[in-house]
Amino acid sequence: MATQQTGKINVQTENIFPIIKKFLYSEHEIFLRELISNAVDATTKLKALASIGDFKGELGDLRIEVKVDKKKKTLTVSDKGIGMTAEEIDKYINQIAFSSAEEFISRFKDKSDTEASQLIGHFGLGFYSAFMVADKVRIDSLSWEEGAEAVAWECDGSPEYVMKPSTKKSRGTDVTLFINKDNEEFLEEYRVLELSRKYCRFLPVEIVFGTEKISEKVEGEKDKDGNDVYKEVEKPRIINNTKPAWTKKPSELTDEDYKNFYRELYPMSLEEPLFWIHLNVDYPFKLTGILYFPKIKERIEVQREKIQLYCNQVFVTDSVEGIVPEFLTLLHGVIDSPDIPLNVSRSYLQSDPQVKKISNHIMKKVADKLEEIFKNNREEFEKKWDDIKVFIQYGMITEPKFYERAEKFYLFKDIDHKYYTLDEYKALIKPLQTDKDKNLVYLYSNNPDSEHAFISAAKEKGYNILLMDGVLDNHFINHLEMKLDKCRFVRVDSDVIEKLIPKEEESISKLTEEQKENVKKLFEEVIDKSNFTLVLENLSESELPVFITKPEYMRRMKDMSALGGGMPYLDTFPDQFNLVINTNHPTILHILEENDEEKRKNLAHQLKDLALLQQGLLKGEALTDFVKRSVEFIR
């Protein structure tokens, strides 16, 4: 370019740059990703030209370099790619980027901030992210084409620009940002290194930023003990891995390769993944990636935002809720797809049916993997079950299609730590745990220690009890009751076993109606009616004379409210219990036959307190009184 050219960028309004600075990106730091990504594109295009024979020169060292000069307050991104001519700068920088700016301005005026950031993605404003942090931006570029002249372009953030000959001697493009006062953090080496590693750590072209000292073996030298000799050398710092594991074929990777890549993604993780899925799809969309199953257990919230989304190895976001079903956000790993429609900030999904297809495919692959492990190595699957149960429950509750697949490999675990599929457990309990209304009754415990007496009573009758002590079990039980035909789930301490699984035959009471009324009056004097309901039952003599049950419905609703579901106002309600009197127990008859009214009342009080003690409900002054009363009885 022989002469200097000045002009206005093709935009009719003065308002476009303030809008860019305010709305183009949610975070100013994204500018570095955009500029390095452009440099990678230019380098990749040169490689493509060379591969088809259009470029016949030497490719040479194609590394991209990021440089900071604190004195000059500049940050420069340099590549050795295809470069640009003056005509191309005019076309791609001055014209195309703002060809729809007027339309953007008119549509922006009536939009909220959020809508504006979505809308801006329809316009080619990527390069102009630089103006969010710079007072001035300069481009120096030399095209790969034979006989091309180097050209410089400068703009200070207004529509005016200057284009003139450049002194640049080598092929490629240098973009230099003159960092403004408010963004001088981007002149600090640690900050640029942090951002480079965050956004560019897996780009396909090597990125150099500064130097680093490494220990290197000295070939041919040994110390006096015959050990290798090492020396410290300073070398260019390469901040990216150009061939991450997900870009390779599964056949090229060992289990250790997958684990090493997991450590590369999450260097602070103390646990290894349980297993992983390698995604590799070419049609009807392009999708690659590796998803890891971590040990989830109870830590649902801690696990989120561990899937990283890439577009052609450029980091986009770790907030992938719109791309994968919500329950899959508990997984770790990488998804890379050029077919996910993003706006210019690459941080917002644009509405597109393709995204739903990709989401469904990922869900299918996850279900395939789980089913494969279950079928091929059930013993290994059972060992991992406690670590993945929450994840699978979450998926079954929130995604009907996943529920259909997971029915085959979902496992119940009983209190004896044996595992059953839904069908296996149904077949196991059907002969015994069917009530008179032909419902299958799923007995469960979420605290076998505190519910031991009720578990023993159920086991004596040959019943099986599930262990349901997970963070999502209450929600999952409700979901299963809607899905499974003629079934109900009841905690083993929610009623006497005869009531939990009522049969056709009924027990006969040994007390007359008058005696029952006397028992009722006696125990009503010793209970707190705001928390306890008195219930008389005709039970076996082997059952306890008095015990406490916790009604299933209210307890379950309160538990769900505590976890953020159900009805929040239930948290303020007092706990409700049943005080169950076994009218067939000899002790109850003995109390009725006691002539001393005070002693009769103390015996009722003692039985009630024993029931409270069994449930861990006897505390404070009431516990002290119980101990004193017990000593008196013994004396």
N, C-alpha and C positions, 0 to 999 in steps of 0.2 A: 504494500500500500504506500504510494508515493506521497500523498498529501494528507493533511489533517482534515477530519470531517466532524462537524458538530450538528446536532439536531435534537429533536424531541422524540422520546419513545412514543410509540403509537398508542396514545391514550389522551382523551380529550379533557380529563378532569385532574385537578391537583390533589384529589382526595385518595388516590389509590395507594400511595405509600403509607400513610397513617393506618389505613385498613390492613395492609400487609403486616405492618409491625404489631398491630393489636390482635388480629384474628387468624393469621396464616397458620400459626402453630400454638398449641397450648403451652409448650415449653420452648424457650429461646435456644436451648442447647441442641435442638434438632438440626440447626443449620449445618453443623459439622457432618452429620450423617448425609444430608442432601448433597453437600459439595463433594464428599468422598465417593458417594454413590455415582455422581456424575462422572468423576474421574475413572471409576471402575467401568462404567458404560463406554467411555471413550477408548479405554484400553481393550475391552472385550471386542469392540467393533474393529479395531486394528487387527486383532488376532483373526477375526473372521475374514477380513480382506486378504490377509496373508494366506489363510487356508484355501481360498478359492483362486489364489494366484494374482489378484488385482494389485496387491502390495508386494513388491519384489525385493524391497530393501531388507536390511538387517533389523529384526525386532529389538535385539539388545536387551538391556535390563529394563523390564517393564514395571518395576516397583513404583508405587505411588508414595510421595513423601509429604509429610505434614511438618511445617516449620513454624516456630514462634520467635519473634524478635521483640523482646520487652521494651528495648530502647525506642525502636521505631513504632511500637504498639501495633505490630502487624501479625496476622496469622495467614499462612500461605499453604494452599493445597496444590501440589504439582503432579501432573501425570505425563506419561510419554505415549499417549494414545494418538488418535487420529488428528487432533488439533482442529482449528477452524480458520477459514479464510475470512476476509472482511465481509464478503457477501453472506457467508453463513452466520457470522455474528449479527449482522443486520437482520437476517431472517429469523434466527432462533432466539436471539436476546431482545432485539428491538421490536420485532413484529409479533411473532406467534404468542409470546408470553402474555401480551396484552390485547390480543385480537378480540377478546370478548369482555374486556374490562368494563366498557360502558354498560353492557348487559348485567355484569356482576354488581356494579354500583347501584343500578336501578332496583335490582332484586334484593340487595342487601339492606336497603333503607328501612324496610318494614320487618326485618328479621331480628330474632333474639340473638344473643351472643352464641348460643349453642348451635342454632340453625345456621348462623353465618359460617361457623367453622366447618359444618358439614358441606355447605354450599360451595365454599371456596375450592373444594376439591375438583370441581368441574373445570377449573381454569389452570393453565400451565404456568404456575407461579413458583415452582420448586427452587430455581436458582436464586430468586429474590428473597429467600429466607435469610440470605447473608445480610440484608439491610436491617434486620432486627437487632443485630449486634454491632454493625459497622457504620461509621460516618461516611465512608467512601469505599467503593469496591473497584478493583482494577483487574482486568483480564489481559494476559499476554499469551498469544497463541500462534503456533506455526503449524499449518496443515501438513499432512503426510503427502499431499499431491506434489508432483514434481514441479519446480519453478514457483511454488507458493511463497508469498512474502509474509513475514511476521506482522501481526497487527495487535495493537493495544486498544482497550476500551475502558473508559472510566465513567463512573456515575456517582453522584454524592447523595443519592436518595431522593432526588427530585426527578421530574420527567426529562430534564436535560442530560445529555451524555456527550462525551468526546471520544472520537475514534481516530487513531493516528498510527503511523508506523511504529513497530516495536523493535528493540534491540535483541530480542530472544533469538538464540542460535539453534536450539535443539527442538525436535518435533514434540508436539504435545501442548498442554495448556497449564498455565499457572494462574490461579485465582487468589488474589491478595486482598485481605480484609483489613482496613484501618479501623481497629476496634474502638468503639466509642467509650466514653468515660463510665457509663453505667454498666458496661459488660467487661470490665478489665479482668474479671475472673478467668476469662478465656485466653488470657496471656500467661496464666500459671501452668507450668508443665504438668503438675499432678492432675489438674482439672481436665486438660486436653487428653492426657493419658487415660483418665477415667472414662471420658466420653468415647474415645476411640475404641476402648475395649468393650464398652457397653453396646455400641451400635455397629461396630465394624469387625468384631472379633472372628467372624467366619466368612468375611468377604473373599471372593475367588482370586483376587490379585493381592500380592503382598503389600502391606502398608508399613512404611517406616516412619517412626517418630523418635528422634533423638538417638542416643546410644545407651548401651548397658554393658556392665562388666560381667563377664562370665568366666568360669574356670574351665580351662581347655587342656587336654592331655598333650604333653610334648612328645611327639613321635620319636622313638629311638632312644629315649632317655630313661634311666632308672636311678632310684636313690641307692644309698649304700646297703639297704636291706632288700634291694631288688624290686621295689614297688614302683609303679608308674609315677612319673613326675607331672604335676599340673602347674599351670601358670595362669594368672589373671589377665585377660585380654579385653579390650573395649571393642564392641561390634555394634553395627546398626541394630536398633531395637525393632524387631518385627512384632507388631501387636496383634496379628491375626493368624488363625489356622485356616489355610486356603482350601483344605480338603477335609472338612469335618465328617464324622462317621455317617451322618444321614445322607451324604452325597454319594456314598459307596454302595455297592450291592451287598445284600445280606450274606451272600456266599463268600465275600471277601473279609468278613468280620468274625472274630472269635468272641466268646462270652467275655473274655478279659478286655477286648476292644470296646465292647458296649459299656462295661463297668468303668473303664478309663475315661470314656467320653462323659459319663454321668459325673465323674469327679471333676472333669473339666468344666461342666456346666454349673456344678454346685460344689465348689472347693471347700465350703464350710460344712458340708453335710457329714455327719458322723456315721450314717447308716448306708448300707448298699441297697440298691433297689431289689425288689422281690423278683420281678421279671420285666420284660419289655416287649414292645411291638414295633417292628420296622415297617413304616408306611412307604409304599412305592407304587404310585398310580400314574398312568399316562393318559387314560381315557375314561370318561368323557371330560376330565379335567386333569391338570398336572398337580400332583401332590406328593411330597416326600416328607420324611420326618421319622423321629423315634420318640415313642411315648413310654415312659417308665412308670411302673407301679411302685410307689413308696409304701412304707409301713404307715398306714393311715390311723387305725385304731380310733381314738377319741378326738384326734386333733384336726377337725374339719377346717376350722378357720385358719389355722397355722399353715395349712398346705396350699392355700390358694395362690394364684398368680405365679405358678412355677412352670407353666407352659409358655415358651417363647415363640412368637410368630415371626417368621422371616419371609421375605419376598426376594427370590433369587439370592439368598444368603445375606441379604440386608436386614438387620434387625428392625422390626416394626413396632411390636408392643408385647408386653407380657400380660395384657388384659384381653383374654380371648373368649369372653362370654358369648359374643355374637357368632363365633365361628364353631365352637364345640358346645354340645349340650352342657348345662350347668354342672351336672355331676362329674363330667370329665375334667372340669377345672381342678379337681383334686389330684389329677395325675401330674407328672413332671415331664419335661422333655422339650422337643422342638417340632414345630410344623412349618413347612416351607412350601408356599404355593404362589406362583405368579398369577393364578386365576382368581385369587380373592380380590374383589374390586375395592380398592382403597382410594381415598382422596389424596390430594397432594401432600398432606401432612403425614400420610401413611399411618395415621393413628385412629382413623374412624372408618368403620365399615359403611359402604354405600349399599342401599337396599338392592338386593340382587338374588334371584332364585338359585344362582350357582352356589351361594353360601350355604343354603339349606341342603343342597346335594352333598357338598363337602362334609357338612356336619353329620348327615346321616351315614355317609361312608365311614367316617372315623368311628362312629358309634358301632357300626356293624363289625369293623375290624377288631374293636375291643371285645365285643361279645364273642367273635370267632376265636380269639386268643384264649379267653377264659374257658370256653367250652372245650377247646383243644387240650388244655392242661388238665381239665377235669376228666376227660375221656381217656387220655393217654397215661396219666399218672395221678390217680385220685388220692393216693396216700400223700403225695407232695402237695396237692391242692388243699387237703385238709390241714396240713401243717401251716399253710399260709392263710387259712380262712380267717382267723382272728384279726389279721392285719388288713384284710381287704373287705371284710363283712360290711362295714359302714359304707364304703364306696358302692358296693353292689346294691345295698338297701336303698341308698340315695337315688341310684339310677332307676331301680324298680318303682320307686314312689313317684318320680318326676317324669319318666319317659315310658309311655305304654309299649313302644316297640322294643325297648330294652327289657321290659318286664317279660314279654313273650319269649325272648331268648333266655333270660336268666332263670326262668322257671325250671329249666333243665339242670342247672348247676347250683342253684341256691341251696345252702345247707342249714338245717336246724342243728343245734348242738344241745344235748341234754345235760343234766347236772352231773352225769357220770362221764362226761366228755366224749360221748359217742356222737357221730355225725350221720345225718339222714337227709336225703333229698325230700322235697315236698311230697312226692308220691310214696317214697319209702316210709315216711313218718305216718302218712295217712293210713297205709296198710298195717303199720305196727299198732296204732292205737284204736283202730276201728272196732276190733272185737270187744274191747273193754270200755273205751272212753267215749261211748255213744250214749246220750241221755234218752229219756223216754220220748222226747220229741224228735228223735233220730238226728240230732245235731252232734257233730264231732266236737268234743271239748278238748281244746289245747290247754293243758295246765302248764303254767310257767312260774319260774321264780326269778327275781332279780337280786336276791340276797339270800343264798342258801343257808348262811349261818343264822340270821335272825328269823328265818322262816322254817327252821329245822323241824319243829314239832309238826307243822302242817305237811311238810314233805314226807316225814316218817309215816303219818297217818295215810297219806295217799299211796305211798309205796306198799304199805301193808295190804292194801286192797288191789295191788298189782298194777297201779297206774304209773305212767311215765311222766316225768316233769322236764320241760325245756328250761334251758338257762337263757334268759333274756335280760342281760344287764348292760346292753350297749346304749350309746347316746341317742340312737334313732329308733330303738326297739318299740317305744310307745307309738310313734307315728307308723312304723311298719306294721304293727299288729292291727291298727285301724285299717290300713290299706289291705291287708290280707283278708280281713273280715268282709270287705266289700268284694274282693276278687274270688275268694274260695266259696264253694257252694255249701250251705248248711253247716257253718262252723262258728264257734265263738272261742275267744281267748280269755282265760280267767287266771288271775294270779292265785297261787295255791293258798294264800292266807286270806282270800277275800270272802270266804265262807267255809262252813264245815263241808267236808268232802261229799257227804250225802246230798247236800244242796247244790254243790258245784256240778255233780253228775247225777242228777236224780233218776232213780229207776222206777219201774212200775210199782214194786212193792214198797210200802211205807212202814217205818218202825212204829210200835205202839208204846205209848207212855205208861210208866208204872205209877204215875201220880194221878189222883183224881183232879177234876177241874177246880175244886175248892183248894186243894194243895197247891196247884199251879198258881192260883191267884195269890196265895200266901207267899210263895217264892217270889213272885213278881213284886209284891209290895215291899218285901224284905230287901231285895237288891236295889230297888229304886231309891231307897234311903241312902245307899252308899255310893251311888254313881253321880257324875256330873252330867245332867241331861242335855247340856248344850253341846257336848262332844260325843256322848254315848247313847245308843239305842239299845234297850234291853230286848233280847230275843230268846225265847224258850224253844229248845229242840229236843226231840226224842231220839237220842243217840245210843250207841253201844256203851256198855259199862266200862269198856276198855279205853274209851275216850276220856279226856280230862273233864272234871266237873264244871269248870268255868274257864273260858278263854276268849280272846279278842280277835275279831276279824275286821278287815278293812274293805268296805264295799268297793267293787271293781270300778264302776262308772265314775263316781266322784273322784276317787284316787287317781284314775287314769287322766281325767281332765285336768286335775291340779298339776300332775306331773308334766303334761304337755304345755300347760300355761307357763310353768317354770322354765321350759325350754324355748319359749317364744311362740308356741302354738296354742290352740284352744282359745279359752276366754280369759284374758288377763285378770279380770275382776275376781276370779276364783282364788287367786293368791291371797286375798284378804279374808277368805272364809276360814273358820277354824276346821281342823281335821275332824273327820267324822269316822266313828268306829262303832262296831256292834259288840256288846258284851253278851256272849252266848252262854246260856245256862243249860247244861245237859241234865234234863229232868230224870234220866234213867240212872244217873250215877248214885251209888249208895251214900256218898257224902252229903248230897243234897237232901236225901230223905233223913239222914242223921241230924242235920241242922234243923229241919222242920220239927223233929221229935224233941229237941232241946227245950226244956221248960224255962230256963233262965233267959229272959228276953235280952239282957245285956250281952250275955255270952253268945246268944244266937246272932246278934248284930255284929259282934266282933269276928265270929267265924265267917260271916258273909263278907265283911270288910277284908279279912285275910285272903279269902279266895279271889276276891276282885283284885287285890294288890299283887297276888301271885301271877295273875293273868297279865297285869300291867308290866310286872318285872320281866316276864318272858318276852314281851315285845319291846323292852328297853324304854318303856314309858313311865316308869316309876322313878321320880327324881326329887331332889331337894327335901323339903320338910316331910312330904309323903313317904319318901324312902326311909327317913329317920324313924318316923312313927311305925312303919312296917317292921323295922328291925326290933324296936322296943317291944312291939306286940308279939313278935315271934319268940323273943326271950321269955316273955310272960307265959306264953302257951307251953313252952318247954318246961318252965319251972313248976 
